[in-house]
Amino acid sequence: MTQTNSQILNLTQWLNSDPGQTVISWETEKLDQIVANAFGFNALQIGLPAWDLLRNNRIRSKVILTDESEKNVTSTDQPKIIHGRLDQLPFPSCSLDLVILPHILECSQDPHQILREVERVLVYEGRVVISGFNPRSLWGLRNGMPFLNPWVPISNRNMVSVRRLKDWFKLLSLDIDRGHFGCYTPACKTEKWLNRWDFMNQAGDRWWPVAGGVYLLSAKKRARGMHLVGQLPKRKRRRSLANRRPAITSQRDITQLFNTEHG
């Protein structure tokens, strides 16, 4: 079992706890809002196959990609679950309209490579949505305390901060269009104490908006070095338009790919 696989399994177990269910509930609510108006032909969720985070999206072809062994995954038809490497996505370039990465970057040994793959497979104006734990929060502070058991099954050094993620987005021509922070309560293990501190969730967005325990960032893929067509000479204009055509033959080919099992 790889380190990434092991961390995802540990995270899945933690997400079934009381604080984990709080995280899933908050992320699902925000994701439903973000992906509701994302249109296109193909949508992909990477990791956490136990939760269908594409449920509120109206794209017809939906797939969940996981590197977990098949015995640990309950297969479903909608959305379809396929198995493969997360750092080598089994999809052609410019073929996906929406990609969701729930806590996958912080569970990976090479998160930047996964993000590069996501940028490769996204169409222009395609959307990527990423969730993660915020190391600069009460949860991050508790998770990094020495001589105490970790609060979440991910070390602070593996967490991808929002600032770091923004730098990666700039390198990959991904423009952030919205973001959310949530889960401002202290690190409480039971639903009873989480509810008692729930007032901090209402106050958090107003008084300390970047200190939430988890975050969601949404970004769109832009064409690198894009110029206005009217400002280009005719010869360069033809060349520019040719270079911007997707490297795939037809939508039918992509649909067939989504309907095929991957080993």
C-alpha positions in Angstrom: 0.0 0.0 0.0 1.4 3.4 -1.0 1.7 6.3 1.5 -1.0 8.2 -0.4 -3.4 5.3 -0.3 -2.7 4.8 3.5 -3.3 8.5 4.3 -6.6 8.5 2.3 -7.8 5.5 4.1 -7.0 7.1 7.5 -8.7 10.3 6.4 -11.8 8.3 5.4 -12.0 6.8 8.8 -11.6 10.2 10.5 -14.3 11.7 8.3 -16.7 9.2 9.8 -16.1 10.7 13.3 -18.1 13.6 14.7 -15.7 16.4 13.7 -15.2 14.6 10.3 -18.9 14.7 9.7 -18.9 18.4 10.4 -16.3 18.8 7.7 -18.1 16.7 5.2 -21.4 18.6 5.9 -19.8 22.0 5.4 -17.8 21.0 2.3 -20.8 19.3 0.7 -22.9 22.4 1.2 -20.3 24.7 -0.3 -19.5 22.3 -3.2 -23.2 22.0 -4.1 -23.3 25.8 -4.5 -20.1 25.9 -6.6 -20.7 23.0 -9.0 -24.4 23.6 -9.5 -23.7 26.0 -12.3 -20.7 24.2 -13.8 -21.6 23.0 -17.3 -20.0 20.8 -19.9 -19.7 17.2 -20.9 -17.4 15.4 -18.3 -16.8 15.8 -14.6 -14.3 14.1 -12.4 -13.9 13.6 -8.6 -10.4 12.5 -7.5 -10.4 10.4 -4.3 -12.9 9.8 -1.4 -15.2 7.5 -3.3 -17.4 7.0 -0.3 -18.8 10.5 -0.8 -20.4 11.7 -4.1 -19.4 15.3 -4.2 -20.7 15.7 -7.8 -24.3 15.0 -6.8 -25.5 18.5 -7.3 -23.9 19.0 -10.7 -25.9 18.5 -13.9 -23.0 17.2 -16.2 -24.1 13.8 -17.5 -20.8 12.0 -17.6 -19.4 11.8 -14.0 -16.5 9.7 -12.7 -14.8 9.1 -9.4 -11.1 8.2 -9.7 -9.4 6.4 -6.8 -6.2 4.6 -6.2 -7.6 2.5 -3.4 -7.8 -1.2 -3.9 -11.2 -2.5 -5.3 -11.9 -4.4 -2.1 -12.0 -1.2 -0.1 -14.4 0.5 -2.5 -18.1 -0.1 -3.0 -18.7 0.3 -6.7 -21.6 2.3 -8.0 -23.0 3.1 -11.5 -23.7 6.7 -10.8 -21.2 8.1 -10.7 -18.9 5.5 -12.1 -15.9 4.6 -10.0 -12.6 3.8 -11.8 -9.2 2.9 -10.4 -5.9 4.4 -11.5 -2.9 6.5 -10.5 -3.7 10.0 -9.2 -0.5 11.5 -10.6 -1.1 10.2 -14.1 -4.7 10.8 -14.9 -6.0 8.4 -17.5 -7.7 11.1 -19.6 -6.6 13.0 -22.7 -5.6 16.7 -22.5 -8.4 19.2 -22.6 -11.1 16.7 -22.0 -12.7 17.5 -18.6 -14.9 20.4 -17.7 -14.9 20.0 -13.9 -12.5 18.4 -11.5 -12.9 18.1 -7.7 -10.0 17.2 -5.4 -11.3 16.7 -1.8 -8.2 16.7 0.5 -6.1 14.8 -2.1 -3.2 17.2 -2.4 -2.4 16.9 1.3 -2.5 13.1 1.1 -0.1 13.0 -1.8 3.7 12.6 -1.9 3.8 14.9 -5.0 0.8 17.3 -4.8 2.2 19.6 -7.5 2.3 16.8 -10.0 -1.3 16.0 -9.4 -2.2 19.6 -9.9 -0.2 19.7 -13.1 -2.2 16.7 -14.3 -5.5 18.4 -13.5 -4.4 21.5 -15.4 -3.5 19.2 -18.4 -6.9 17.5 -18.6 -9.1 20.6 -18.0 -10.6 22.3 -21.0 -10.1 26.1 -21.2 -12.5 27.8 -18.8 -12.8 24.4 -17.1 -13.1 24.5 -13.3 -11.1 22.8 -10.5 -12.3 22.8 -6.9 -9.9 21.9 -4.1 -10.6 21.4 -0.4 -7.9 21.1 2.4 -7.1 21.6 6.0 -5.8 25.0 7.0 -2.6 24.8 9.0 -3.2 28.4 10.2 -6.2 27.7 12.3 -7.2 26.4 15.7 -7.3 22.9 14.2 -3.9 23.3 12.6 -2.5 24.7 16.0 -3.9 21.7 17.9 -2.7 19.2 15.2 0.8 20.5 15.5 1.1 20.3 19.3 3.9 18.1 20.5 3.2 15.2 22.9 -0.4 15.1 21.8 -2.0 12.7 19.3 -2.6 14.3 15.9 -6.1 16.0 15.6 -6.4 15.0 11.9 -4.5 12.1 10.2 -2.4 14.6 8.2 0.7 16.3 9.5 0.9 20.1 9.3 3.9 19.9 7.1 1.9 18.0 4.5 -1.0 20.4 4.6 -1.2 22.7 1.6 -1.8 26.3 2.7 -4.0 28.6 0.7 -1.0 30.9 0.1 1.0 28.0 -1.3 -1.9 26.8 -3.4 -2.3 30.3 -4.9 1.3 30.3 -6.0 0.8 27.0 -7.7 -2.3 28.3 -9.4 -0.3 31.2 -10.9 2.3 28.9 -12.3 -0.3 26.8 -14.0 -2.5 29.6 -15.3 -5.4 28.8 -13.0 -7.3 31.9 -11.9 -9.2 31.7 -8.5 -12.8 32.9 -8.9 -14.1 32.1 -5.4 -13.1 30.6 -2.0 -14.5 29.7 1.4 -13.2 29.0 4.9 -15.2 27.0 7.5 -15.1 25.1 10.7 -13.9 27.8 13.1 -14.7 25.8 16.3 -12.0 24.5 18.6 -10.8 20.9 18.1 -13.7 19.1 19.9 -14.1 15.4 19.5 -17.9 15.0 20.2 -20.9 16.5 18.4 -22.1 17.8 21.8 -19.1 20.1 22.2 -19.0 21.0 18.6 -22.6 22.3 18.9 -21.7 24.3 22.0 -19.0 26.1 20.1 -21.1 26.5 17.0 -21.5 30.3 17.6 -17.8 30.6 16.4 -18.8 29.4 13.0 -21.2 32.3 12.6 -18.7 34.8 13.9 -15.7 33.4 12.0 -16.6 34.6 8.6 -16.8 38.2 9.9 -14.0 38.4 12.5 -11.3 36.0 11.5 -12.3 34.8 7.9 -8.9 33.1 7.0 -8.7 31.1 10.2 -11.2 28.3 9.4 -10.1 24.7 10.0 -10.9 23.8 6.3 -11.0 25.7 3.0 -12.4 25.4 -0.5 -10.8 27.1 -3.5 -12.3 27.2 -7.0 -10.3 28.2 -10.0 -10.7 28.3 -13.8 -8.1 27.4 -16.4 -7.0 30.2 -18.7 -5.1 30.1 -21.9 -1.4 30.9 -21.4 -0.2 34.1 -23.3 -3.7 34.8 -24.6 -4.0 37.9 -26.7 -7.0 39.8 -28.3 -7.5 38.5 -31.8 -7.9 42.0 -33.1 -4.4 42.9 -32.0 -2.6 40.1 -33.9 -1.5 40.1 -37.5 -3.4 37.8 -39.7 -0.6 35.2 -40.0 -0.1 35.0 -36.2 -3.8 35.0 -35.7 -4.3 31.8 -37.7 -1.4 30.2 -35.8 -2.8 31.3 -32.4 -6.2 29.9 -33.2 -4.7 26.6 -34.3 -2.7 26.2 -31.1 -5.8 26.7 -29.0 -7.7 23.8 -30.5 -8.1 20.9 -28.0 -5.8 17.9 -28.5 -8.8 15.5 -28.8 -10.7 14.3 -31.8 -14.3 14.4 -30.7 -16.7 14.4 -27.8 -17.7 10.9 -28.7 -14.2 9.6 -28.0 -14.3 11.2 -24.5 -17.7 9.7 -23.8 -16.5 6.3 -24.8 -13.5 6.7 -22.5 -15.7 7.5 -19.5 -17.8 4.4 -20.2 -14.7 2.2 -20.2 -13.2 0.6 -17.1 -9.6 1.5 -16.4 -7.3 -0.9 -14.6 
